[in-house]
């Protein structure tokens, strides 16, 4: 299962950023597919990006004061959340994949969480409300348009796969680099160092898309269930879980990214997904 997840993540990353000409020339793809959102976090301005980022698009929706309010982005994120919850974070998200790779680097003593985890895990909801929703809505320019605050001031994914590659390949962009780039570069470096030491810190503490999907986790169609008759509360599920969840108590925690590690290690087979139950029902019939 873990190997399969890595393969799916790699394919998703390549699919999301497959515009080779953009990587070579340092140009952003502007074709028709840029009107389509990906379910995972992936910067619109990445030279290889073929599709739009849902968080970038959501900010554009809230900031477009002079235009009709579009429900497409909200509806898309809501639909994905309703069906899958944070499974997208564990299997599809390109920046989640990057963090998984960083955690495999044999540096530092590995920890699941950063200090203050129980408080920091709520920070992503603050980022969502303030930088993705409120600031684009409330702080507008003379034309009545709000800025994409999360993209411009925080997003480490945008810095890594968009800002740095474009600055390297494009002289005009290099000449325009200012303090915001260096601020985001500092955030990126902090996330990289943290991701080498702790498991997926950006997902746990900063990602507004993860915050949105986490709200749907307890009610999504794809979810986990623990058979209490089989479960012996051995704790192996929490030990295997990079998000440090007591799966036997809260199998559909808002923090769960549905990676499946808990299911793999359960000695009693007590943890099943809604898909597993559907397969069993089909076989029985």
SVG drawing of the C-alpha trace seen along z (x, -y; Angstrom):
<svg xmlns="http://www.w3.org/2000/svg" viewBox="-27 -54 48 68">
<polyline fill="none" stroke="black" stroke-width="0.4" points="0.0,0.0 2.8,-2.5 4.6,-1.7 1.3,-2.2 0.7,-5.5 4.2,-6.7 3.6,-5.7 0.2,-7.5 1.8,-10.6 4.6,-10.6 2.2,-10.3 0.0,-13.0 3.0,-15.4 4.1,-14.6 0.5,-15.0 0.1,-18.4 3.4,-19.8 3.9,-18.2 4.3,-21.3 7.9,-20.6 8.3,-23.7 7.5,-25.9 10.3,-24.4 12.7,-24.9 11.7,-28.5 10.7,-29.8 7.2,-30.6 3.8,-30.0 1.3,-27.9 -1.9,-29.8 -3.9,-27.3 -7.5,-26.4 -6.8,-23.7 -5.7,-26.5 -9.5,-27.1 -9.7,-23.7 -8.8,-23.3 -6.7,-20.4 -7.9,-18.8 -4.4,-19.2 -2.2,-22.2 -0.2,-23.1 0.9,-26.6 -0.8,-28.2 2.5,-30.0 4.7,-26.9 6.2,-26.8 5.1,-23.2 1.6,-23.6 -1.2,-22.7 -4.1,-23.3 -5.1,-25.8 -4.6,-25.6 -7.9,-25.5 -6.6,-27.9 -5.3,-30.4 -8.6,-30.1 -10.6,-30.5 -8.7,-33.7 -9.4,-35.0 -13.1,-34.3 -13.2,-36.2 -11.0,-39.0 -12.8,-39.6 -15.1,-42.3 -15.8,-43.8 -17.0,-40.5 -19.8,-38.0 -19.1,-35.7 -18.4,-32.2 -19.5,-29.1 -17.4,-26.8 -14.4,-26.8 -16.3,-26.5 -18.5,-23.8 -15.4,-21.9 -13.7,-21.9 -16.9,-21.0 -17.6,-18.1 -14.0,-16.7 -14.3,-17.1 -17.7,-15.4 -16.4,-12.4 -12.8,-12.0 -12.1,-14.3 -8.3,-14.5 -7.6,-11.4 -6.5,-14.0 -3.8,-15.2 -2.4,-11.7 -2.5,-10.5 -2.8,-13.3 -1.4,-16.6 2.0,-17.4 3.3,-19.4 2.3,-16.6 4.4,-14.3 7.4,-16.7 7.1,-16.7 7.0,-12.9 10.2,-12.8 11.8,-15.4 10.9,-13.3 12.8,-10.4 16.1,-12.4 18.3,-10.8 18.9,-14.0 17.9,-14.9 16.1,-12.7 12.7,-12.1 9.6,-13.3 6.0,-13.2 5.1,-16.7 6.6,-20.0 6.6,-21.4 3.2,-22.9 1.4,-20.6 -1.9,-20.6 -2.2,-24.4 -0.4,-24.7 -2.7,-22.3 -5.4,-25.0 -3.2,-27.5 -4.2,-26.3 -7.8,-27.4 -6.6,-30.9 -4.6,-30.9 -7.7,-29.9 -9.9,-32.5 -7.5,-35.4 -5.2,-35.0 -7.5,-33.1 -11.0,-34.6 -11.0,-37.8 -8.0,-39.7 -8.9,-39.2 -12.5,-40.2 -11.8,-43.3 -8.5,-44.8 -9.2,-45.9 -7.4,-48.2 -8.9,-51.1 -10.4,-48.8 -12.2,-46.9 -10.0,-43.8 -8.4,-41.9 -5.0,-40.4 -4.2,-36.7 -2.6,-37.1 -1.8,-33.4 -0.1,-33.0 1.8,-36.3 3.0,-36.1 3.0,-32.5 2.7,-29.6 6.0,-27.6 4.8,-25.4 4.6,-28.5 8.1,-29.6 9.6,-26.1 8.0,-25.1 7.2,-28.6 9.1,-31.5 12.6,-29.9 12.4,-28.1 11.0,-31.2 13.6,-33.4 16.4,-31.1 15.0,-30.8 13.6,-34.3 15.8,-37.4 12.8,-39.8 11.5,-38.0 14.9,-38.0 15.1,-41.8 11.7,-42.2 12.6,-40.2 11.8,-42.1 11.3,-41.6 8.2,-39.5 10.2,-36.9 12.8,-36.7 10.0,-36.5 8.5,-33.5 11.9,-32.0 12.5,-32.2 9.1,-30.5 10.0,-27.8 13.4,-27.1 11.6,-26.8 9.1,-24.4 11.8,-22.3 13.9,-22.0 10.8,-21.2 9.6,-18.6 13.0,-16.8 12.6,-16.6 8.8,-16.3 6.1,-14.6 4.3,-16.9 4.4,-20.2 2.8,-22.3 -0.1,-19.9 -0.6,-19.9 -0.1,-23.6 -0.4,-25.9 -2.3,-24.4 -5.6,-26.1 -6.7,-23.4 -6.1,-20.8 -8.2,-22.9 -11.1,-22.9 -10.9,-19.1 -10.5,-18.4 -13.9,-19.9 -15.4,-17.2 -13.4,-14.3 -15.9,-13.1 -18.8,-13.1 -17.1,-12.2 -18.2,-9.2 -14.8,-7.7 -14.0,-7.2 -12.6,-4.8 -14.4,-2.6 -13.1,-0.6 -14.7,2.7 -14.7,2.4 -15.3,6.2 -11.9,6.8 -9.9,3.9 -7.7,4.6 -6.4,1.0 -2.8,2.1 -1.8,-1.4 0.0,-0.2 -2.3,-2.3 -1.2,-5.5 2.4,-4.4 2.3,-4.0 0.3,-7.2 2.5,-10.1 -0.3,-12.5 -0.2,-11.0 -3.9,-10.1 -5.5,-7.6 -7.3,-5.8 -9.1,-3.4 -10.8,-6.5 -11.2,-8.9 -10.8,-7.0 -12.2,-10.0 -10.2,-12.7 -9.9,-16.0 -6.1,-15.4 -6.3,-12.1 -4.9,-12.1 -6.2,-8.5 -2.7,-7.2 -3.8,-3.7 -0.8,-3.0 -3.1,-2.3 -5.0,0.3 -1.7,2.0 -0.4,2.5 -3.6,3.5 -3.0,7.1 -6.8,7.8 -8.0,6.1 -10.2,3.9 -9.8,0.8 -11.7,0.8 -12.7,-1.9 -16.0,-2.5 -14.6,-1.2 -13.6,2.1 -17.1,2.4 -18.6,1.8 -16.3,4.5 -17.4,7.0 -21.0,6.2 -20.5,6.7 -18.8,10.1 -21.5,11.3 -24.2,10.5"/>
</svg>
